Amino acid sequence: MRVATKGSIGRAAWAAAVLVLVLLLVVIVRLPWAGDLGIHAATIERLRHHLADPGNPLVDADTPSPYYSPWMLLLGCLAKVTGLGTFVVLRVAAVAGLSLLVTGVFRFVRTFSTRRAAPPLALLCLVLLWGPALFNWSGFPGLNSLALTVSYPSTFALGLSFHFWALLRKALRGAVDAWPVFLGLGLLWAAILLCHQFTGVVASVGGLAMVLGSRPWPSRAVLMRLAGGVALGVVLLGLWPYYSFFDLFGVGGLEQIHRSLYRDLLPHFGLALVGVGALLLRWRRFHRDPLVLFFLLGAAVFAAGGLSGHYSWGRVLPAVLIPAQLAAALEVFELGRVGGRRVFAGLLGAALLVGAWTQAGTLGYVVPRDALPAWAAAKYRPPWPGYNWLTREVEYGDVVMAKTFPSRQIPAYGPYTVAPGYPDFFLPDQERRVTAVRDYFAPGTSRGERLDILRRYGVRWVVEYPGDGGLRADDSALRRVATGPRGQVLYEVVG
């Protein structure tokens, strides 16, 4: 009976994991647009045209940007050498990121369990064990979130993180203890931090947990090699030429954006409580269990952010959720009593079904909404339409006047906008640009002031919805050129 129970769990886990991966691969073909896809596409566009000195990815200014990471540099080189379109390159990035994530989860889980079904079950827990309310954010690999962010650097960095933790555990156990391995770990750590800083924090917390939870405790020689790897990583962070990594520590203005991470915790993440129970069982067996320490360190940073008002620290939440999710999968195979294992497996299975139901709208990215059953169609959220319709008129490097939401997409096709659609830490005149856009569209601004704003920033085009404001549609300074989705209008500035 025991073998049959584990066998049935294994077959179900493998079948469901394969279905999830097939779904995500088809999603990559569609590449639904939402969130930060525009900034990543714009980054590739700038690197394609000016590899050594790309300038600001969103506005016509010569400033550094934390988006110019090693991974995006590699993608920019791919675009430049092959001539592939930016969105084709992003699909390549999505396949690479997904592959790294899946193989990383498998490698990391195998450092805890030899059970063949443990890695696919862990993958299912990672994408489904979130909450009964949908939650999407880059670096948070829920199924629906991952479908929208699989091409982002955060997915690539998270995949690298799992490989980093797996290699670190092997190195700490003495399975691989040569100096090059620890120096390679330092290189990997720096790459993760440069590619996606928030995921880099999660990787660092997890790395610290792997060290503190190592059994047996690492020898002095191993700790010396580990220190050497950390030192190399710090040096590489300081040498990265495209932006100053350590200047990011003084960045402000992110707290309000991330405040929502501290709201609705149970609806968004409540299913992971199954994993918290599994962590408690692991703690009873070994107080320094790495997954338990990973969870506690992540929870401490998250709580400190909430108590101190540093809500951007909430991006460490994957360091709380990932160890709980993995522990839930592992505990199915580690509970000694058959009855207890069946109860826990049933509880986990129910939680996974709730998670799948919550994220069923993901099917809408690969199946026409009309073809979906009513329960899935109700959960589907259509992706953004994009601005392909502009490219027939607007050329690379042209400056477009638009409000915030269009400004998050337009630079993906090569143009610049007057103000960045996302907060830009290294743009000194960001506030002046934001004010200029607001003034241009404000009802009380005179025609002369609007024309001055257009000339000041070299604006060649204006994109606006009906009712946005700005110059009158029949103003002699504008020529109506095209109409896009939802009534948007493209005007050429001729006066």
Residue pairs with C-beta under 8 A, 6 or more apart in sequence:
1 338
2 338
5 338
5 341
5 342
5 345
6 115
6 117
6 333
9 117
9 121
9 332
9 345
10 115
10 116
10 117
10 120
11 117
13 117
13 120
13 121
13 124
14 117
14 120
16 120
16 124
17 120
17 121
17 123
17 124
18 120
20 123
20 124
20 127
20 143
21 98
21 102
23 143
23 147
23 362
23 363
23 366
24 98
24 143
24 146
24 147
24 150
25 95
25 98
26 366
27 147
27 150
27 362
27 365
27 366
28 91
28 94
28 95
28 98
28 150
28 151
29 91
29 366
30 365
30 366
31 37
31 87
31 90
31 91
31 94
31 151
32 147
32 148
32 365
32 383
33 383
33 384
33 385
33 386
33 409
34 136
34 148
34 381
34 383
34 384
35 136
35 138
35 148
35 149
35 152
36 138
36 149
36 152
36 408
36 422
37 90
37 148
37 151
37 152
37 409
37 412
38 408
38 409
38 410
38 411
38 412
38 421
39 57
39 58
39 67
39 408
39 411
39 412
39 421
39 422
40 67
40 72
40 90
40 151
40 152
40 153
41 86
41 87
41 90
41 411
41 412
41 413
42 57
42 58
42 411
42 412
43 54
43 57
43 65
43 67
43 68
43 72
43 76
44 72
44 75
44 76
44 79
44 86
44 89
44 90
45 57
45 86
45 396
45 411
45 412
45 413
45 414
46 54
46 55
46 56
46 57
46 76
47 54
47 68
47 72
47 73
47 75
47 76
47 77
47 79
47 80
48 76
48 79
48 80
48 86
49 396
51 73
51 76
51 77
51 80
53 62
54 65
54 68
54 76
54 242
55 61
55 62
55 63
56 62
56 63
56 65
56 420
56 424
56 426
56 427
57 65
57 67
57 68
57 411
58 407
58 411
58 416
58 417
58 420
58 421
58 422
58 424
59 416
59 417
59 418
59 419
59 420
59 424
59 427
59 433
60 397
60 399
60 416
60 457
60 458
61 427
61 429
63 424
63 426
63 427
63 428
64 242
64 243
64 244
64 426
65 242
65 243
65 424
65 426
66 197
66 243
66 245
66 248
66 425
66 426
67 153
68 242
68 243
69 153
69 194
69 195
69 196
69 242
70 191
70 194
70 195
70 240
71 93
71 153
71 156
71 157
71 191
71 195
72 153
72 195
73 242
75 89
75 90
75 92
75 93
78 84
78 89
78 92
79 85
79 86
79 89
84 92
86 412
86 413
90 151
91 151
93 151
93 156
94 150
94 151
94 155
96 156
97 150
97 151
97 152
97 155
97 156
97 159
98 150
98 155
98 159
99 159
100 155
100 156
100 159
100 160
100 162
100 163
101 141
101 155
101 158
101 159
101 162
102 123
102 159
103 159
103 163
104 158
104 159
104 160
104 161
104 162
104 163
104 166
105 119
105 122
105 123
105 126
105 162
106 119
106 123
107 162
107 163
107 166
108 162
108 163
108 165
108 166
108 169
108 326
109 118
109 119
109 122
109 326
109 329
109 330
110 118
110 119
110 166
111 165
111 166
111 169
111 170
112 118
112 291
112 326
112 330
113 330
113 333
113 334
115 333
117 333
118 329
118 330
118 333
121 329
121 332
122 325
122 326
122 329
122 330
124 329
124 352
125 275
125 325
125 326
125 328
125 329
125 348
125 352
126 141
126 322
126 325
126 326
127 141
127 142
127 143
127 146
127 355
127 359
128 142
128 143
128 271
128 351
128 352
128 355
128 356
128 359
129 271
129 272
129 274
129 275
129 321
129 324
129 325
129 328
129 351
129 352
129 355
130 140
130 142
130 268
130 269
130 271
130 272
130 321
130 355
130 358
130 359
131 266
131 267
131 268
131 269
131 270
131 271
131 272
131 355
131 358
132 267
132 270
132 271
132 354
132 358
133 264
133 267
133 268
133 358
134 144
134 358
134 359
134 361
134 379
135 142
135 145
135 268
135 269
136 142
136 144
136 145
136 148
136 149
137 145
137 149
137 261
138 145
138 149
138 152
138 154
138 155
138 196
139 149
139 154
139 157
139 158
139 196
139 198
139 199
139 202
139 315
139 318
140 317
140 318
140 321
141 155
141 158
141 318
142 355
142 359
143 355
143 356
143 359
143 362
144 359
144 361
144 362
146 155
147 362
147 365
148 383
149 155
152 196
153 195
153 196
154 196
154 198
154 199
156 195
156 196
157 192
157 195
157 196
157 199
157 200
157 203
158 196
158 199
158 202
158 318
160 188
160 191
160 192
160 195
160 203
161 192
161 199
161 202
161 203
161 206
163 188
164 185
164 188
164 189
164 192
164 203
164 206
164 207
165 203
165 206
165 207
165 210
167 176
167 181
167 184
167 185
167 188
168 185
168 207
168 210
168 211
169 210
169 214
169 290
170 176
171 177
171 181
171 182
171 185
171 222
171 225
171 226
172 210
172 211
172 214
172 218
172 222
172 226
173 214
174 219
174 222
177 221
177 222
177 225
179 225
179 228
181 225
182 225
182 226
182 228
182 229
183 228
183 229
183 232
184 229
185 226
185 229
186 228
186 229
186 230
186 231
186 232
186 233
186 236
187 232
187 233
187 236
189 200
189 203
189 204
189 207
189 229
189 230
189 233
190 232
190 233
190 234
190 236
190 237
192 199
192 200
192 203
193 200
193 203
193 204
193 233
193 237
193 245
194 200
194 237
194 240
194 245
197 245
197 248
198 315
198 316
199 318
201 301
201 315
201 316
201 319
202 298
202 315
202 316
202 318
202 319
202 322
205 294
205 297
205 298
205 301
205 316
205 319
206 294
206 319
206 322
206 323
208 293
208 297
209 290
209 291
209 293
209 294
209 297
209 323
210 290
210 294
211 218
211 226
212 288
212 290
212 293
213 288
213 289
213 290
213 291
213 292
213 293
213 294
214 290
215 286
215 288
218 226
237 245
237 246
238 245
238 246
243 426
247 425
247 426
248 425
251 425
253 423
253 425
254 311
254 312
254 423
255 309
255 310
255 311
255 312
256 311
257 311
257 312
257 423
258 311
258 312
258 313
258 314
258 315
259 311
259 314
261 311
261 314
261 315
261 317
262 305
262 306
262 311
262 314
269 317
269 321
271 351
271 354
271 355
272 320
272 321
272 324
272 325
272 328
273 324
274 324
274 328
274 347
274 348
274 351
275 321
275 323
275 324
275 325
275 326
275 327
275 328
276 295
276 324
277 328
278 324
278 327
278 328
278 330
278 331
278 344
279 289
279 291
279 292
279 295
279 323
279 324
279 327
281 331
281 334
281 335
282 289
282 291
282 292
282 327
282 330
282 331
282 334
283 289
283 292
291 323
291 326
291 327
291 330
292 323
292 327
294 319
294 322
294 323
295 319
295 320
295 323
295 324
295 327
297 319
298 316
298 317
298 318
298 319
298 320
298 323
299 320
301 313
301 316
301 319
302 313
302 314
302 316
302 317
302 319
302 320
304 310
304 313
305 311
305 312
305 313
305 314
305 316
306 313
306 314
328 348
328 351
329 348
331 344
332 341
332 344
332 345
332 348
333 341
335 341
335 344
357 375
358 379
359 379
360 375
360 376
360 379
361 376
361 378
361 379
361 380
361 381
363 372
363 376
363 380
364 372
364 376
364 377
364 379
364 380
364 381
364 382
365 383
369 377
369 380
369 382
370 377
372 380
384 409
385 484
385 485
385 486
386 409
386 412
387 406
387 409
387 410
387 412
387 413
387 463
387 484
388 413
389 482
389 484
389 485
389 490
390 400
390 410
390 413
390 415
390 461
390 463
390 482
390 484
390 490
391 413
391 414
392 482
393 461
393 481
393 482
393 490
393 492
394 400
394 410
394 413
394 414
394 415
394 460
394 461
394 490
395 414
395 415
396 414
396 415
397 414
397 415
397 416
398 414
398 415
398 416
398 460
398 461
399 415
399 416
399 417
399 418
399 457
399 458
399 459
399 460
399 461
400 406
400 407
400 410
400 415
400 416
400 417
400 418
400 459
400 460
400 461
400 462
400 463
401 417
401 418
401 437
401 440
401 453
401 454
401 457
401 459
401 461
401 462
401 463
401 470
401 493
402 410
402 417
402 418
402 437
402 462
402 463
402 464
403 437
403 441
403 464
403 465
403 468
404 419
404 421
404 437
405 421
406 417
406 421
406 463
406 488
407 417
407 418
407 419
407 420
407 421
407 437
408 421
408 422
409 421
410 417
410 463
411 417
411 421
415 461
418 433
418 436
418 437
418 440
418 453
418 457
418 459
419 430
419 433
419 434
419 436
419 437
420 427
420 430
420 433
423 430
424 430
427 433
433 457
436 453
436 456
436 457
439 445
439 449
439 450
439 453
440 450
440 453
440 454
440 469
440 470
441 464
441 468
441 469
441 470
442 469
443 469
447 471
447 475
450 470
450 471
451 471
451 477
451 495
453 459
454 462
454 477
454 493
459 493
460 492
460 493
461 481
461 490
461 491
461 492
461 493
462 470
462 471
462 478
462 490
462 491
462 493
463 484
463 488
463 489
463 490
463 491
464 470
464 488
464 489
464 491
465 486
465 487
465 488
465 489
466 487
466 489
471 477
471 478
471 491
473 480
473 489
473 491
475 495
476 494
476 495
477 493
477 494
477 495
478 491
478 492
478 493
478 494
478 495
479 491
479 492
479 494
480 489
480 490
480 491
481 490
481 491
481 492
482 489
482 490
483 489
483 490
484 490
